Amino acid sequence: LDENALRDTFRVEFIAPDGSVESGVDGGGLFKEFMIHICREMFDPEFGLFTATSDHALYPSPSSLTQVSHAADLYIFLGKVVGKAIYEMFLLEPQFSRVFLNRLLGRINEVDDIASLDRELHRNMLQIKECSDVEALGITFSISVTEKGVNKDLDLIPNGSNTPVTRENLTRYLHLMANYRTNIQFQRQTSAFLSGLQKVIPVTWLKMFDPYELNTLISGSTAGGFDVRDLRENTVLSGGYQDDSPCIQWLWQLL
């Protein structure tokens, strides 16, 4: 679909197991349900495209391109899904890592951003920084990665596996480590996702927001709580319902 078609109104029909079309007219609710089903399935870490942090925030799985068939195309598709949700102004369930959102906004993650991706790694990096005898740790300018189920060392600089980390070059090592973990290791996945997203929403629009605001725009706030009085005053009822209808009164009482 081209950009105009992606911004058009979608109509969804659900097919029952016996092949019959389920009853119901899609006034927007069925399409939202369809999008929610897609996101629950494809953003699930078990699917293989995304990985969850300890805070259950999602970022692209570094190994997805080798472990998931047609992964790049699926990232493009999911980018379109998220873009369509933003365009239609309804919220999705997945919460995304600040590191991933920074990359979508064209921002470069720094050392401090490691904490939002991997708290244990961030804690280890701080311990290394505070270590009085860095040379005794036996660290080199390389990083361990897993490709197709096989662990391998990846050099952060030329001949990095043979270059020891010392007190003098420690700052450079920490920055290179952070840059790889937060910017490089899932850059191809992020680029594919972004290419789908900007088919629906211009990236220049998104750059008006910071990563926290963008996450709220996509997934809503996790803070919880809302003003019921304000909601009631700004609710428009239709379909024959009035504010004094019993079921509407029950709704406000429950809230």
C-alpha positions in Angstrom: 0.0 0.0 0.0 1.2 3.5 -0.8 1.2 6.3 1.8 -2.2 7.6 0.9 -3.8 4.2 1.1 -2.2 3.6 4.5 -3.9 6.7 5.8 -7.3 5.7 4.4 -10.1 4.1 6.4 -9.7 0.4 6.9 -12.6 -2.0 7.3 -12.0 -5.4 9.0 -14.0 -8.6 9.0 -13.3 -11.5 11.3 -13.7 -15.0 9.8 -15.0 -17.8 12.1 -13.4 -21.2 12.1 -16.1 -22.5 9.9 -15.3 -19.9 7.3 -18.3 -17.7 7.9 -18.0 -14.0 8.4 -18.6 -13.0 12.0 -21.4 -10.5 12.5 -20.7 -6.9 13.2 -20.1 -3.6 11.4 -16.7 -2.2 11.7 -17.1 1.4 12.9 -13.5 1.4 14.0 -13.7 -1.1 16.9 -13.0 -4.2 14.9 -10.0 -2.6 13.2 -8.6 -1.6 16.6 -9.1 -5.2 17.8 -7.3 -6.5 14.7 -4.4 -4.2 15.4 -4.2 -5.3 19.0 -4.1 -8.9 18.0 -1.3 -8.2 15.6 0.7 -6.4 18.2 0.2 -9.0 20.9 1.5 -11.7 18.6 4.4 -9.9 16.8 5.7 -7.8 19.7 5.8 -10.8 22.0 9.4 -11.6 22.7 8.6 -15.3 22.0 8.0 -14.3 18.4 11.6 -13.3 18.1 11.5 -9.8 16.7 11.7 -7.9 20.0 13.4 -8.4 23.3 12.1 -7.1 26.7 14.2 -5.3 29.3 13.8 -5.9 33.0 11.1 -3.2 33.0 9.2 -5.0 30.2 10.1 -2.3 27.7 10.7 -3.6 24.1 13.6 -3.1 21.7 14.5 -5.0 18.5 16.2 -8.4 19.1 19.8 -8.1 17.9 19.7 -11.7 16.6 16.3 -11.4 14.8 17.7 -11.0 11.3 19.3 -14.4 11.5 16.7 -16.2 13.5 13.3 -14.9 12.1 12.4 -15.5 8.5 11.8 -12.3 6.5 12.6 -10.3 9.7 13.4 -7.1 7.8 10.0 -7.1 6.0 8.2 -7.8 9.3 9.9 -4.8 10.9 8.7 -2.6 8.0 5.2 -4.0 8.5 5.2 -3.3 12.2 6.5 0.2 11.6 3.4 0.7 9.4 1.2 -0.8 12.2 2.5 1.7 14.8 2.4 4.6 12.3 -1.3 3.7 11.5 -2.1 3.6 15.2 -0.6 7.0 15.8 -2.4 8.4 12.8 -5.7 7.0 13.9 -5.0 8.2 17.5 -5.5 4.9 19.4 -3.1 3.3 21.8 -1.2 0.1 21.5 -0.2 -2.2 24.4 3.6 -2.5 23.9 5.8 -0.2 25.8 9.1 0.6 24.1 12.6 1.1 25.5 13.9 4.7 25.6 17.0 3.5 23.7 14.8 2.3 20.8 12.7 5.4 20.8 15.8 7.6 20.7 17.0 5.8 17.6 13.6 6.3 15.9 13.9 10.0 16.7 17.4 10.1 15.2 19.1 10.6 18.5 22.4 9.0 19.5 22.3 7.0 22.8 25.1 7.7 25.3 26.6 5.7 28.1 23.9 6.6 30.6 21.3 5.2 28.3 22.6 1.7 28.9 20.7 1.6 32.2 17.3 1.7 30.4 18.4 -1.3 28.2 20.3 -3.5 30.6 20.7 -2.6 34.2 23.1 -5.3 35.0 25.4 -4.3 32.2 25.2 -0.7 33.3 26.1 -1.8 36.9 29.0 -3.8 35.6 30.3 -0.8 33.6 30.2 1.4 36.7 32.1 -1.2 38.7 34.8 -1.3 36.0 35.0 2.5 36.0 35.5 2.5 39.7 38.0 -0.3 39.7 41.4 0.8 41.0 43.3 -1.8 38.8 41.5 -2.0 35.5 44.4 -3.9 33.8 44.0 -6.8 36.3 40.5 -7.5 34.9 41.9 -8.7 31.6 39.3 -6.8 29.4 40.0 -6.2 25.8 38.3 -4.0 23.2 35.9 -6.7 22.1 32.4 -7.8 23.0 30.7 -11.2 23.1 27.8 -11.6 20.8 25.6 -14.5 19.8 24.9 -15.3 16.1 22.9 -18.3 15.1 23.3 -19.7 18.6 27.1 -19.4 18.5 29.0 -17.1 20.8 31.7 -15.1 19.2 33.9 -12.1 20.0 33.4 -8.9 18.0 36.1 -6.3 17.9 35.1 -2.7 18.9 38.2 -1.4 17.2 40.6 -3.0 14.7 42.4 -5.9 16.5 40.3 -5.1 19.5 40.5 -8.6 21.0 44.2 -8.1 21.3 44.0 -4.6 22.7 43.8 -4.5 26.5 41.7 -2.0 28.4 43.8 0.2 30.7 43.0 3.1 32.9 44.2 5.5 30.1 41.8 4.1 27.5 38.9 3.0 29.8 36.7 6.0 28.9 37.0 5.2 25.2 36.2 1.5 25.9 33.0 2.4 27.9 31.8 4.7 25.1 32.4 2.1 22.4 30.7 -0.5 24.5 27.7 1.7 25.0 27.5 2.8 21.4 27.5 -0.8 20.2 24.8 -2.0 22.7 22.5 1.0 22.3 23.0 2.2 18.7 24.8 -0.3 16.5 23.6 -3.8 17.4 20.0 -3.3 16.3 20.5 -0.5 13.8 19.3 -2.5 10.8 16.1 -3.6 12.6 15.5 0.0 13.6 16.0 1.3 10.1 13.5 -1.2 8.7 10.9 -0.3 11.4 11.4 3.4 10.8 11.0 3.0 7.0 7.6 1.5 7.6 6.6 4.0 10.2 7.4 7.0 8.0 5.1 5.6 5.3 2.3 6.8 7.5 3.7 9.5 9.8 6.4 11.9 8.6 9.5 11.6 10.9 9.7 15.4 11.2 6.3 15.3 13.1 7.6 12.7 15.5 10.8 14.7 16.2 8.6 17.3 18.0 8.5 14.8 20.8 11.1 13.4 23.2 11.3 9.6 23.7 9.0 9.7 26.8 6.3 11.7 25.0 6.6 9.4 21.9 6.1 6.4 24.1 3.0 8.0 25.6 1.8 8.9 22.1 2.1 5.2 21.1 1.2 3.3 24.3 -0.3 5.8 26.7 1.0 6.5 30.2 1.8 3.8 32.8 1.2 6.3 35.6 -2.5 5.4 35.7 -5.4 7.5 37.0 -7.6 10.0 35.2 -10.1 12.6 36.0 -13.5 11.0 35.8 -15.4 14.3 36.1 -13.4 15.7 33.1 -14.0 12.5 31.2 -17.8 12.7 31.9 -18.0 16.3 30.9 -16.3 15.7 27.6 -18.0 12.4 26.6 -20.3 12.5 23.6 -23.0 9.9 23.8 -24.8 8.4 20.7 -26.9 5.4 19.7 -29.8 6.6 21.8 -27.9 6.7 25.1 -28.3 9.7 27.5 -26.4 10.6 30.6 -29.3 9.3 32.7 -29.4 5.9 30.9 -29.0 3.1 33.5 -26.0 1.5 31.8 -24.3 4.9 31.5 -24.9 5.6 35.2 -23.4 2.2 36.0 -20.3 3.1 34.0 -19.7 6.3 35.9 -20.3 4.5 39.2 -17.7 1.8 38.3 -15.1 4.4 37.2 
